[in-house]
């Protein structure tokens, strides 16, 4: 009898089934545990990220003693500007200048015809001659009476009367001479002379016009002259810079209409007192203008370099935090944020002056986030790279 050693198919299937079940169970176990493992790792990474201190960039508060630039608006004016009036009534005989005419001191501007004054001067000269003759006769008579008084022919009373008559005649002569001289001076003003070198900027009369003497309400200026070889620049300097402004300080005057050309000037004087209304100091700057490129009345920008009154604290403008509780900065001390209120001074654009709240060398957070809070632990990095020293 012969026996076969090969297992039957049913036996092979019976042995493989547990293995397949174990493998299938293991796969299901792995498939179910893998997402939970990934979620656990994600939560752990998120927890580590939350617990890690955020990185902030800082800059130091610095002490600055450099000069402060100051730019102010101003207007140009002639060094001297005057209206020209007639000294006596008369008619314009000739006008020798017009607007834009360049004149020198002593040049004749126009001539007046004053017939009434001329006749008055002749009359005054005749009266002066009469009084001179009367005074001469009175002196001669007094001399004769003095001689007679020595001989005892006349009394002292009569001599005193002759002395008084001679004194009155002398006084009348001097008065008549003064009146004649005054009218001669008035005649001399028939030729109007330029008081200084400059440019005629206005003309108010023509030939044949009747002019009135003086600057009365009915009178009008015949001409206006402005000295333009040197211009004055009048400007109002704020109180913060006024105390450090002094005569002799240099200034730069810029006229935009002249292709932004800059002209050097110098401070010649100040008002010496602050205007209580505007809290500004009236300041005068002189600018040379021999080529007459600058015109009186122009608008200009005047720039000064004002010396600093002493060391001042400067912070970057991007470190400022403005919140409901006020103006703050975020200071980093021992890797922790401190929100500090500050009192600001002048604004220099990229930097700000701080009057109170911080000290020189303090590390301040620049471009602070809205979420920045007091006591927050941070990793401070000095702007430009590297860990902020001292943190």
C-alpha positions as CSV (number, residue, x, y, z in Angstrom):
1,X,0.0,0.0,0.0
2,X,1.5,3.4,-1.1
3,X,1.0,6.8,1.0
4,X,1.4,10.4,-0.6
5,X,3.5,13.0,1.5
6,X,2.1,16.2,-0.3
7,X,-0.4,18.2,1.8
8,X,-3.8,18.6,0.6
9,X,-5.1,22.0,-0.8
10,X,-7.5,22.4,2.1
11,X,-4.6,22.0,4.5
12,X,-2.5,24.7,2.7
13,X,-5.4,27.1,2.7
14,X,-5.9,26.6,6.4
15,X,-2.4,27.5,7.2
16,X,-2.2,30.7,5.0
17,X,-5.4,32.2,6.3
18,X,-4.1,33.3,9.7
19,X,-1.1,34.9,8.0
20,X,-3.3,36.9,5.7
21,X,-5.5,37.9,8.6
22,X,-2.4,39.1,10.6
23,X,-1.1,41.1,7.6
24,X,-4.5,42.6,7.0
25,X,-4.9,43.6,10.6
26,X,-1.5,45.1,10.7
27,X,-2.2,47.2,7.6
28,X,-5.4,48.4,9.0
29,X,-3.7,49.3,12.3
30,X,-0.9,51.2,10.5
31,X,-3.5,53.0,8.3
32,X,-5.4,54.2,11.3
33,X,-2.5,55.2,13.4
34,X,-0.6,57.1,10.7
35,X,-2.9,60.1,10.5
36,X,-3.0,60.4,14.3
37,X,0.8,60.3,14.4
38,X,0.9,63.1,11.7
39,X,-1.6,65.2,13.7
40,X,0.4,64.7,16.8
41,X,3.6,65.8,15.1
42,X,1.8,68.9,13.7
43,X,0.5,69.9,17.1
44,X,4.0,69.5,18.6
45,X,5.5,71.7,15.8
46,X,2.8,74.3,16.4
47,X,3.4,74.2,20.1
48,X,7.1,74.7,19.6
49,X,6.5,77.6,17.2
50,X,4.2,79.3,19.7
51,X,6.6,78.9,22.5
52,X,9.5,80.2,20.4
53,X,10.3,84.0,21.0
54,X,9.5,86.2,18.0
55,X,12.4,88.0,16.4
56,X,12.4,91.8,16.4
57,X,14.8,94.4,14.9
58,X,16.2,97.1,17.1
59,X,18.0,100.4,16.9
60,X,19.8,102.3,19.6
61,X,18.8,105.7,21.0
62,X,21.6,108.1,20.2
63,X,22.8,111.4,21.6
64,X,23.2,114.0,18.8
65,X,24.9,117.4,18.9
66,X,25.0,118.1,15.2
67,X,23.6,121.4,13.8
68,X,19.9,121.5,12.9
69,X,18.8,122.5,9.4
70,X,16.1,125.1,9.3
71,X,14.2,126.2,6.2
72,X,11.7,129.1,6.2
73,X,9.7,131.0,3.6
74,X,10.5,134.7,3.1
75,X,10.1,137.5,0.6
76,X,12.7,139.8,-1.0
77,X,12.7,143.5,-0.7
78,X,15.1,146.3,-1.8
79,X,17.7,147.4,0.7
80,X,16.2,150.9,0.4
81,X,12.8,151.8,-1.2
82,X,11.4,155.3,-1.2
83,X,8.6,157.2,-2.9
84,X,9.7,160.6,-4.4
85,X,7.5,163.6,-3.6
86,X,7.6,167.2,-4.7
87,X,8.9,169.8,-2.3
88,X,6.7,172.6,-3.7
89,X,3.6,173.0,-5.9
90,X,4.3,173.2,-9.6
91,X,4.0,171.7,-13.0
92,X,6.2,168.8,-14.4
93,X,8.5,170.4,-17.0
94,X,10.3,167.2,-18.0
95,X,10.7,163.6,-16.8
96,X,14.1,162.1,-17.4
97,X,13.5,158.5,-16.2
98,X,10.9,155.8,-16.6
99,X,10.1,152.5,-14.9
100,X,13.1,150.2,-15.1
101,X,15.6,153.1,-15.4
102,X,18.8,152.5,-13.5
103,X,19.9,155.6,-11.7
104,X,22.8,156.7,-9.6
105,X,22.8,158.8,-6.5
106,X,22.6,162.5,-7.5
107,X,21.0,161.9,-11.0
108,X,18.2,164.3,-11.9
109,X,14.9,162.4,-12.1
110,X,12.6,165.2,-13.2
111,X,12.2,169.0,-13.4
112,X,9.4,171.1,-12.0
113,X,8.3,174.5,-13.2
114,X,7.4,176.7,-10.1
115,X,6.6,180.2,-11.3
116,X,4.9,181.3,-8.0
117,X,7.9,180.2,-5.9
118,X,10.2,181.9,-8.3
119,X,8.4,185.2,-8.0
120,X,8.3,184.8,-4.2
121,X,12.0,184.3,-4.2
122,X,12.6,187.5,-6.1
123,X,10.3,189.4,-3.7
124,X,12.2,187.9,-0.8
125,X,15.5,189.0,-2.3
126,X,14.2,192.6,-2.7
127,X,12.9,192.7,0.9
128,X,16.3,191.4,2.1
129,X,18.0,194.3,0.2
130,X,15.7,196.8,1.9
131,X,16.3,195.4,5.3
132,X,20.1,195.4,4.7
133,X,19.9,199.1,3.8
134,X,17.8,199.9,6.8
135,X,20.2,198.0,9.1
136,X,23.2,199.9,7.6
137,X,21.5,203.2,8.2
138,X,20.6,202.2,11.8
139,X,24.2,201.3,12.5
140,X,25.5,204.6,11.1
141,X,23.0,206.6,13.1
142,X,24.0,204.7,16.3
143,X,27.6,205.5,15.7
144,X,26.9,209.2,15.4
145,X,24.7,209.2,18.5
146,X,27.4,207.4,20.5
147,X,29.9,210.2,19.5
148,X,27.3,212.9,20.6
149,X,26.7,211.1,23.9
150,X,30.4,211.2,24.7
151,X,30.2,215.0,24.2
152,X,27.1,215.2,26.5
153,X,24.9,216.6,23.7
154,X,22.3,213.8,23.9
155,X,20.9,212.0,26.8
156,X,21.4,208.3,27.6
157,X,17.7,207.7,27.0
158,X,18.0,208.9,23.4
159,X,21.2,206.8,22.9
160,X,19.3,203.7,24.2
161,X,16.5,204.3,21.7
162,X,19.0,204.5,18.8
163,X,20.6,201.3,20.1
164,X,17.3,199.5,20.1
165,X,16.4,200.7,16.6
166,X,19.8,199.4,15.3
167,X,19.2,196.0,17.0
168,X,15.7,195.7,15.4
169,X,17.0,196.6,12.0
170,X,19.7,193.9,12.3
171,X,17.1,191.4,13.3
172,X,14.8,192.3,10.4
173,X,17.7,192.0,8.0
174,X,18.5,188.5,9.2
175,X,14.9,187.4,9.0
176,X,14.6,188.7,5.4
177,X,17.9,187.0,4.5
178,X,16.6,183.7,5.9
179,X,13.3,184.0,4.0
180,X,15.2,184.6,0.8
181,X,17.5,181.7,1.4
182,X,14.5,179.4,2.2
183,X,12.9,180.3,-1.1
184,X,16.1,179.7,-3.0
185,X,16.2,176.2,-1.4
186,X,12.7,175.6,-2.5
187,X,13.6,176.6,-6.1
188,X,16.5,174.1,-5.9
189,X,14.0,171.4,-5.2
190,X,12.5,172.0,-8.6
191,X,15.1,169.4,-9.8
192,X,14.3,166.1,-8.1
193,X,17.5,164.2,-7.4
194,X,17.9,160.5,-6.8
195,X,18.7,159.9,-3.1
196,X,20.6,156.7,-3.8
197,X,21.5,154.3,-6.6
198,X,18.7,152.0,-7.7
199,X,16.0,151.3,-10.1
200,X,12.8,153.3,-10.8
201,X,10.0,150.9,-10.1
202,X,7.0,153.2,-10.4
203,X,6.1,156.5,-12.2
204,X,3.0,158.5,-11.3
205,X,3.2,161.7,-13.3
206,X,3.8,162.9,-16.9
207,X,4.9,166.2,-18.4
208,X,2.6,169.1,-17.7
209,X,1.0,167.5,-14.6
210,X,0.3,169.6,-11.6
211,X,1.9,168.3,-8.4
212,X,1.3,169.1,-4.8
213,X,4.0,169.7,-2.3
214,X,4.8,167.1,0.4
215,X,3.3,163.7,1.3
216,X,-0.1,165.1,2.3
217,X,-3.3,163.1,1.7
218,X,-3.9,164.8,-1.6
219,X,-0.3,164.3,-2.8
220,X,0.9,161.2,-4.6
221,X,4.5,160.0,-5.2
222,X,6.0,161.1,-8.5
223,X,8.4,158.2,-8.7
224,X,9.4,155.2,-6.6
225,X,13.1,154.1,-6.4
226,X,14.4,150.8,-5.1
227,X,18.0,149.9,-4.4
228,X,18.5,146.4,-5.8
229,X,22.2,145.8,-5.8
230,X,21.7,144.4,-2.3
231,X,18.4,142.9,-1.3
232,X,17.0,142.3,2.1
233,X,15.1,139.1,3.0
234,X,12.6,139.5,5.8
235,X,11.5,136.3,7.6
236,X,10.0,135.1,10.8
237,X,12.1,132.6,12.8
238,X,10.3,130.4,15.3
239,X,11.2,130.7,19.0
240,X,12.8,127.2,19.0
241,X,15.6,128.5,16.8
242,X,15.5,132.2,17.5
243,X,17.7,132.0,20.6
244,X,20.6,130.5,18.5
245,X,20.3,132.9,15.6
246,X,22.8,135.8,15.6
247,X,24.1,138.5,13.2
248,X,26.8,137.2,10.9
249,X,25.3,133.8,10.5
250,X,25.3,132.5,6.9
251,X,22.1,131.7,5.0
252,X,21.2,130.1,1.7
253,X,18.4,131.8,-0.3
254,X,16.7,129.7,-3.0
255,X,14.5,131.0,-5.8
256,X,12.6,128.2,-7.6
257,X,11.9,130.4,-10.6
258,X,15.6,130.8,-11.2
259,X,16.2,127.1,-11.8
260,X,16.6,126.4,-8.1
261,X,19.7,128.5,-8.0
262,X,21.0,129.2,-4.5
263,X,22.4,132.6,-3.4
264,X,24.5,133.1,-0.3
265,X,23.3,135.6,2.3
266,X,24.2,136.8,5.8
267,X,22.1,137.7,8.8
268,X,22.6,141.4,9.5
269,X,20.1,142.1,12.3
270,X,17.1,140.8,14.2
271,X,14.2,142.5,15.9
272,X,15.7,141.7,19.3
273,X,12.3,140.6,20.7
274,X,9.8,137.8,20.1
275,X,6.5,138.7,18.6
276,X,4.0,137.7,21.3
277,X,1.3,137.0,18.7
278,X,3.2,134.6,16.4
279,X,6.1,133.7,18.8
280,X,8.6,134.4,16.1
281,X,11.6,136.6,15.7
282,X,11.7,139.1,12.8
283,X,15.1,138.5,11.1
284,X,16.8,140.4,8.2
285,X,19.1,138.7,5.8
286,X,21.1,140.6,3.1
287,X,21.8,139.1,-0.3
288,X,24.1,140.5,-2.9
289,X,22.4,141.2,-6.3
290,X,24.8,143.1,-8.5
291,X,23.6,141.2,-11.6
292,X,20.0,142.1,-10.7
293,X,18.8,138.5,-11.2
294,X,16.7,138.7,-8.1
295,X,13.7,141.0,-8.1
296,X,12.2,142.7,-5.1
297,X,8.9,141.1,-4.1
298,X,10.0,137.5,-5.1
299,X,9.1,134.6,-2.8
300,X,12.1,132.7,-1.5
301,X,13.1,129.8,0.7
302,X,15.9,130.6,3.3
303,X,17.9,127.8,4.8
304,X,20.0,128.1,7.9
305,X,22.2,125.7,9.8
306,X,21.3,126.4,13.4
307,X,23.8,125.2,16.0
308,X,22.5,122.7,18.5
309,X,21.8,124.0,22.0
310,X,23.4,120.8,23.5
311,X,23.1,117.0,23.2
312,X,19.6,115.8,22.3
313,X,18.3,112.2,22.2
314,X,17.3,111.0,18.7
315,X,15.2,107.9,17.9
316,X,14.2,106.5,14.5
317,X,10.8,107.7,13.4
318,X,9.9,104.1,12.6
319,X,10.2,103.1,16.3
320,X,7.2,105.3,17.3
321,X,4.0,103.6,18.5
322,X,0.8,105.6,18.6
323,X,-2.0,104.0,20.6
324,X,-5.0,105.1,22.6
325,X,-2.8,105.4,25.7
326,X,-0.5,107.8,24.0
327,X,2.9,107.9,22.2
328,X,5.1,104.9,23.0
329,X,8.2,103.1,22.1
330,X,9.1,99.4,22.6
331,X,12.3,99.1,24.6
332,X,14.0,95.7,24.8
333,X,15.5,94.9,28.2
334,X,16.8,91.3,29.0
335,X,15.0,89.9,25.9
336,X,11.7,91.3,27.1
337,X,9.6,94.2,25.7
338,X,8.9,97.3,27.7
339,X,6.3,99.7,26.3
340,X,7.5,103.2,27.4
341,X,5.6,106.5,27.0
342,X,7.8,109.3,25.5
343,X,7.7,113.0,25.1
344,X,8.6,114.2,21.6
345,X,10.5,117.3,20.6
346,X,11.4,118.3,17.1
347,X,10.8,116.3,14.0
348,X,13.8,115.8,11.7
349,X,12.1,113.5,9.2
350,X,13.7,110.1,9.6
351,X,14.5,110.8,13.3
352,X,12.7,112.4,16.2
353,X,13.9,114.3,19.2
354,X,12.9,112.8,22.5
355,X,12.6,115.0,25.6
356,X,11.7,112.3,28.1
357,X,11.1,108.6,28.5
358,X,14.3,106.9,27.2
359,X,18.1,107.1,27.7
360,X,21.0,107.1,25.3
361,X,21.9,103.6,24.3
362,X,18.4,102.0,24.8
363,X,17.5,99.4,22.2
364,X,14.1,100.2,20.6
365,X,12.1,98.0,18.4
366,X,11.7,99.4,14.8
367,X,8.6,98.7,12.7
368,X,6.9,97.2,15.8
369,X,3.9,94.9,15.2
370,X,0.5,95.7,16.5
371,X,0.6,92.5,18.6
372,X,3.6,93.7,20.6
373,X,2.8,93.8,24.3
374,X,4.5,94.7,27.5
375,X,6.6,91.8,28.9
376,X,6.6,89.8,25.7
377,X,9.8,87.7,25.3
378,X,11.6,88.4,22.0
379,X,14.8,87.7,20.2
380,X,16.3,91.1,19.5
381,X,18.4,91.6,16.4
382,X,20.3,94.8,15.8
383,X,19.3,96.4,12.6
384,X,21.9,95.4,10.1
385,X,22.4,91.9,11.5
386,X,23.6,90.2,14.7
387,X,22.1,89.9,18.1
388,X,21.5,93.1,19.8
389,X,24.3,93.6,22.4
390,X,23.3,93.5,26.0
391,X,20.1,91.5,25.5
